Structures are given as C-alpha cells and as structure tokens.
Amino acid sequence: MRKIGLSIFTSFIFLSFAQAQVHTLDKIAAVVGSGIILQSDIELQYAQYLVSGQQPNPSIKCLILQNQLTQKLLAQQAVIDSVQVKDEEVDSEVDRRMRSFIQRAGSQDKLEQFLGRSVIQYKDELRPDIKESLIAQRMRSQITEKVNTTPQDVKDYFEKLSKDSLPTYNKEVEVGEIVFQPKLNKEEKEFYKQKAEELRARVKKGEDFANLARLYSQDPGSAPEGGDLGFFDRTVMVKEFTAQAFKLKTGEISPVFETEHGFHFLQVIERRGEQVHVRHILVIPAVTQASLNRAKATADSVYNLMIKAKNFDFSSAAAYYSDDKETKYNGGMLLNAENVQTRSTYIPTDKLDPQVALITDTMKVGSVSKPALFNDPQTGKQSYKILYLKSVTNAHKANLEQDFAKLKEDATNQKLSRTISEWFAKRRKETFIKIDPEYQGCPPLKGWVSDETTAQAKTE
C-alpha cells in the first residue's frame, strides 16, 4: 500500500516539475541588486517541498520567492562584510539533504526518476543555492549577534502585554528518569558479530558492498542507499566509528567493530580534507529475555536503595546508574522537546510521552516510581525506567515569578524579529528590486517593491 501511494505521488511530482521546467526555464522571476532569481529556481525548490512529503500548494511559491529574496539580500551583504562558509560545510549539508530526499523517495533510483537526472547532477545543481543559503544564515546571525535581553527587558515586555493577551500555560511537570537498558553478554553478542563477519567476508570475496547493504544492513537511514553515509567530519559519528573511518585509506574495508548501535564494518569511498565519505553495514543484536531480566533486576535493586534512603539524591543516582546519555548528565531530567535550545525542564502534560504521563499522573511530587518496562515508539527498543516527579505547575495565566524563562524567550524573539525587520527595511530601500508581475500580488511580498517599480512593471 505504501509503495503504491509513493509511486503515484512521485509520478505526479515528476510530471509537474518536468512541465514547469519546459515552459519556464529561462523566465526571470525577480532581480535583487546584482542577482537574479529564475522561475526554474522556484520550481526546483517547490519540487523539493513536494518530495519532502508536503501536499501540493502553489501558493507556497510566494513564500519560496520571499525566502530567495531575503537570501539574496543577506548573501550580497555577506560579500561586503567578508562572511564566508567552508566548502566542507556546504558538502556536508548537500549530503544531508540528499540522504533525506532519497529516504523520502524510497530509493536513489526513484529519486533520480522523479528528478529526471542523476543524484550527482542534482547535487551540482543544489550546491550553489545551499552555499548561498548557509552564507545568508551566517549573515543573519551576525546581524543579531549583539541582541541581548536583560531582566528589565523581560519585565518591560511583560508589562506591555494587555491582560487579555497574556498567554495561558497548560499544566506542566518536571520529570526525571533513570534508564536501564538491556545489555547482551559476550555469548549472546557472538551470534551477531559472526553475522557481520560473514557479510564482510562476502564483500572481501568480491560481492557488491552496496547490494549487501541494501539487503542486510539494519541502519534504516543508509541501507536503502547501499550503506552510503555521505561525507562527515570527526564530530558527527560515535568515537569507535570515527576512529575506523579516519584511519583507513580510500577503498579499504575496516574489520568488524562494535559501537552502541551494534556491529559494523565500513569502507572508505573518498577522503576530502578533514572529511571522509564512507558506506557501512550494521548488524543490530536483538534483545533477549535474559538481558531484559538482568536490566529489571538492576532497576529493582536501585529502586530499593532509593526507597530506603531518607534523603536520596536523584541527580547523583541518574548520573551513576542511568544508561541514557541525553538525560544522565542533566540530573536525569527530561527536556521540553519544543524548547531544547533553552533547555527547559518544564514539559506540558499533553506533550509528555503517554507512557510517562500514565505513571506520573498518580505520583506525588518528590516521589519515584517502581521500575516499569518502556517501549520506544520510534526505535521499538525496550528498557526499564524509574521516574521521578520533581514538580507540578497547574495551568495558569503567565506571570513573571513562574514564567520568567518563557517570557524571556518571547521577549528575545521579539527583539530578534524587530532587528531583522529593521535591517531588511533599510536594505530594501537601498537595493534595486524588481519582481515579475505574476508574483506582485503575493501577500508575503508586500513592501518588497516600491510603488514606482510596480507602476513601471505594469506599463511594460
């Protein structure tokens, strides 16, 4: 069912994109200073929008053009201010996007059918726009880098809000966790290590690495691409993987090695400065009932210790016992996924993992739960967890005492938006901008063209 739907959708996009290129390839949609935006540039980004899984919506082209106009202005200022990005950064972003497109399309062959060209050709077409986009992002950051929000700014922002417009915050909780992941012993792991060794032996004997990766690799992100991970630097992968990737020469195949994800072996395809391009095959060991039983026994033991202790330190217990790297160094506390940048530990109850919400709903503040078995909805992995309910904040109207962090974020966003808007307003007045009449009625483009330029366009 999924494959049929994807095939129909891909065919629809391909036809739309191909027709748009035939009829509008050389049309100039806009001129910004010394730069031009072609209609084909807009159609290309609209095709990317569709292949990312979005529903057809031609009005999106107005937003695409607005984004390209802002990108051009920022990039042109970046040249003046000598703002640059490294080729390695561009290559990394190109590879990241291509992996995403291939995954969405279902395979590299399907993506190439949709595009009407090879992935290599498409990468070459994408690269200039991605480079300009990265430069524009860096220029935007430079414009706003001095924006600072003081406590007085937050107070002023709050006092200017009318009582009727004060935000209402839902019930929130602070929840900690200690995670006990099932671990296989040496004997249990041996079967999976041997499976990886057998696949490596087949590659060494001449079988195609990419075909074996598609058939047997358990890495969902790279298996459809023949195990290809694209280019990456030393900061991206886990240390064991990085060590193997960066010590091999082009064409060499690593021995089988273990990481937290399972057993791998990899082949280096290309080296480029401080980046390496590899493909790999991953074999993930399956959790056994015996390993689950061992995890539960450990969790029960830690729970009993915490119950017996009069004043237990949950933060220290999480740092010492938890197997979850994301929370153990944060005192075991879960972070609000919608406010990761602010590292807020206050999570609306409607945003909690349903498994966590079910348990914490009956807990008292300051208490810990008995160990319970959890299933990760994304990976399907199982683990035992002890939960800690640190605080509960009931639904309420915003106030400075309880919601300073949230109000500071809102005040900062307002200052950032105002700074960027003022910069663009000034740059638009100083820059020649001409937009094709087809797009001058777009609401997002209001104010981008002066009245004189609009009148001139209508008479042409």
N, C-alpha and C positions, 0 to 999 in steps of 0.2 A: 504493500500500500504506500509506504513512504517513498520507495523508489519510483513508482509510477507518478506520484504527485510531483516529485522533484524533477522528473524528466519533462513533464508538461510545463512546469514553471520555467525551467531552463530554456526550453524551446521558445516560449513566449518572450522571454527577455532577449534572447539571441536575435529573434526577428525584429523586435523593436529597436534594438541597438544598431543592427545592420542597416535598417531602413533609415534611421536617423543619420548615420554616417554618410550614406549615399546622397542624401538630399541637402545636408547642411554642413558638409565637411569644412568648407572654407569661409563660412559666414563669420564675421566679427560681431560678437555679442556685446562687447564693451571695450573701451580704451581707458586705461588708467595711467596717466603720466606717460612714461616711455614703454609701458607694457600693454599687451592686448590679451583679450580673453576670447577664444574661439567658441562657436556653438558646439563644436565637436568636443571641446574640453568639458562643457556642461553635460553633454550626453554621456561622456565616459564616466563622469562621477555619478550620474544618475544610474548608469548600469551597475556601478559598484554598490550603490544604495539598494538596488533590487537584489543583487546576488548576496547581499548580507542578510536577506530574508525578509525585507520590508515589502509591504503591499504597494502596488503601482499607485502613484500620486503625482501627476505632472506639476502641481503647484510647488513641489519640493525643488524644482529647478530655480525658482525665485530665491530660495534660501541658499542653493548651491552658488548662484551668481553673487549673492551678497557675501558669502564666505570667500569667494575668489577675489572680489573687490577689496575686502579688508586684508586678505593675504597679500595682494599686490602692493597695497599701500605700506604695509608693515615691512615687506621684503625690500621695497625701494628705500625706505628709511634705514633699514639694516645695512645696505650698501654704504650709505653716508656715514653711519656710525661704526662701520667695520665689524658688524656682528656676523659670525660665521658658524657653520656646523662642520664636523669632520665627515669625511667620506664613509668612515666605518659606521657612524650613527645612521647615515642615510641607508646604507646597505642593510643594516640590522632592521630598520623599520620596513624597508621593502620586503625583506624575507618574512617578517612577522605578518604583514598584510597578506602576502601570497599564501602562507600557511592557513590563514583564516579563510581566504577565498576558496582554496582547494577543499578545506573541510566542509564549508557550506555547500559547495557544488557537488560534493560526494566523491570526487576523484580529480586528478590532474587532467585526465582525458576529457571529462565532462566540462571542466572549466575552459579548456582550450577549444572545445566545440562551441561553447557559449560565446567566447571571445572572438573566435574566427582567426586565431593566431596562436603561436606557441607561448608558453609561460615566459620563456626567455625574452621574446619580443615584447610581451606585455610589461615585464619588469623594466625594460629600457624606456618604454613609454611612461610608466609611472614615476620613474626616478626623478625627473626634473620637478614635477609637481610636489612630490614628497619632500625633496630638498627645500623647495621654496616654503612649504608648509612648516617644516622644522625651524627654518630661519625666522619665519613670521612668529612662531610660538616663542622663540628666544627673544625676539624684539619686544613682543608683548610683555614678557616677564621683566625686561629691562625698564620698560615704561612704568611698571607698577612696583618695582623693587623697593622703592622708598616709602610705599604706603604703610603706615603704621596706625594701629588702633589702640588708643590709651583707655584706661578705665573711665576717664572723663568722657571720651568719645562714646563709649557704650552707654553711659548714663544719659548723655545728651540725646543719643539715638532713641533710647527707651522713652524719655520724657516727651519726645516729639510725636510718639505714636498716640493716636487717639484711643480712648478706652474701647471704642467699638472695633478698632482694628488690631487690638492686642491678640497675638497668636494664642491658641489653646493647645496645650501639650497633653498628649494621651498619657495614660498610666505607664510609668517606666520602672524598670528594675535594673539592679546591678547584680550580675550572676557570675560566679567563678566556677571553674571546673578543674578537676584532676582527671586526666585521661590515662587509662591503662590499655594499651594496645596489645593484642595477642602476638606473641613472638615465637617463631618456629625455632626448635633446637637444631643442632647440626645435622642430625639424622633426617629430620623432616625436610630440611632445606636441600639435601643432597640430590633428591629426585629432580628438582627444578634446575639446579646448577648443571646437572648432567644433560638435561634437555637443551639448555643453552649451548653446552659444549658440542652436542651433536649437530646443532644448526650451524655453529661456527665451522665445524669440520666439513660440512656440506659446501659452505662458501669457499673454504680453502681448496676444495677439490674442483672448484670451477662453476658451481651453481650460482645463478644470478642473485646477488645480495638483495636487490630491490624486490624481486618476486618473493623471496623467502620472508622478507619483512612484511609484505602485504598479507601473506598467508598466515604467518605465525607470531609476529610481534604483537605484544599486548599493550603497546603505547597507542592509545586512540588518536592522539594528535598527529603522530608521524607515520603510523603504519600504512594509511591509505596513500602516502607519498613515497612509499618504498623505504620508510625509515628515515627520510631526509629531514634534518633539523635546521637546515639553513646555516647562516653564519651566526656566531655568537662569540662574546669575549669571555674573559676569565671570571666575570662576576655573575654570570647567568645560571650556570648549572651547579649541582651539588659538587663538593670538592673531589670526590672519587672520580666522577665523570670528567671533570675539568682536567684532573691530573693525567688521565689516559688520553684525552683528546689533544692536549698540548705537547705531549712528549713524542707523538708519532709523526712520521713523515707522510707526505701525500701518498695515498694508495695503501698504506699499511693498515693492518687489521689488529686490533687490540686482543689480549687474552680475555676470557670471561671474567668479569669483576662484579662485585656486589655493591649496591647503594641502598638507600632506604626504600627505593621503589621496586627493587628486585635484582635479577641477574641480567647483565648487559654484555654485549660486545659491540664495538663500533669500528667504523672505517673512516679515515680522514680522506675527504674528497679534494679539498683545496685549503691552502693557507694564504692569508692576506693580512700582513702586518700583525696586529695583536688580535686578530680574529681567525677563527677556524670554522670550516664547513664540514660537517660530518653527517653520517647516517648510522643508525644503530638498530639493533633488535633487542627487545626487552621481554623477559620471561618473568611473570609475577607469581611468586609462590602463593598457593591457596591456603587460607586459614584453616587449621584443623580444629576439631572439637577439643582435643587435648590442650592446644595452645589457648583456646578460649577459657578453658577451665583454669589454667595457670594464671591468666590475667584476672579472672574473678577472685581467685584465692588471694592474690596480691592486693586487690582492691578491698576485699573484706578485711584483710589484716590492717591496712592503712586506716580504714573507716573505724575499726575498733580502737586503734591508738588515738584517733582524734576525739572519739566519744569519751574515752577515759580521761583525756587531758582536760583540766579545768579551764585553761586559757590557751587553746590551740591557736597557732599562727598559720592561718590558711595560706598566706602568701609563701611562707617558707616551705610548707608541705607541697604546694604546687611546684615550686622550683626544684624540689628534691625528687618528687615521685612522678610528676606528670610526663607523659610521652608526647604531648602536643607542643611543638616548638613555637607556635604562634601565641599561645597563652601562658606557658610556663614561666617565661621571662617578663610577664606582665602581671605578676602576682596571681596568675591563674584566671584573671578577669577577661570575660568576653568583651569585644569591642563592637560598637554600633557599626554595622556594615555600611550604613548610609553616611557615616561621619568618621571614616577611617582616618582622614587627614588630621582631624582634631583629636583623635584617639579617645573619643568619648566612650565611657563605660556604661552610660545610661541608654538602655535599649527599650523602645516602646514594646509593650507586651504583644502587640499584633505583629511585630517583626521578629519575635523570638522563634527559634526552631520549635515546631509543635511538640517535639519530644521533651524539650527543656521546659516549655510552657506548662505542659501537663504535670510535671513533677513539682516545679516551683510554685504553682498555683496554691498548693496546700501547705507550703513551708512557712515557717516563722522567720522573720529577719534575724540573721546571725546563726542560723542552723545549717547543718549539712544533711544531704540526702544519703540513703543507703545506696550502695553501688547498683547501677542499672545498666542493662545492655542497650547500646545505641547503634543505629544503622545510619551511616552517612548516605543521604538521599542522592548525592552526586556520584560518589565512587562505589557505594554499596559495601564499603568496609565496615566491619563491626569492631566495637570497643566497649569497655566498661568505663563508666564515669561516676565520679562523686561530685555533686553540685553544691554550691554554697550561695545562699541568698544574702547578699550584703545589705541591700537597701530596697525599699519600695517607695516610689513617689506617685501619688494619686493624680488623676487628671486635674489640670488647673489652668487658669489664665496666667500668662507669662508675668514673672516678677524678677527683679534684679537679684534678690537673695538666692533663689533656687536656680535661676536660668541664666546666670551671667555668661557662661561659656557659649550657650546657644545664641544669646543676644550679641555677644562679641563677634561671633561668626557672621551673623546677619549684618551687623554694622560694618564689618570688614568688607563683605561682599558689596555692600552699597558704595563704599569708598572706592573699591576697585572698579566697579562699573562706572562710577562717575568719572574717575581718572581716565579710563579708556575712552569713554564717550566724548570727553572734552578734547582728548588728543585727536580722535577721528574727525570731530567737527572742525578743528583747526586745519588738519591736513587736507580735508575735502575742499576747503576754501582755497588752499594754496596749490591744488593739483588739478590739471585738466582731466575731466572725467566725461566720457560720452557713453551712453547706453542705448542699445538698439531699441527702437520704439516697441518691439514685441515685449520688452521687459519693463518698460517705464511705468506700467500700471501695477507692478508688483508692490504690495504694501511694505515688505521689508526694505525696498529700495527707495522709499520716500525720503527725500532730503539728500540723496546722493548726487543728484544733478541739479545745477542751477536753473532758474526759470529761463534764462537766455539760451542755454544749451538745449533745453527741452523745446522751446519755440523754434530754434534753428532746425532741430531734428524733424519737426512736423512739416516744415516747408521743403525739406529735401525730397 
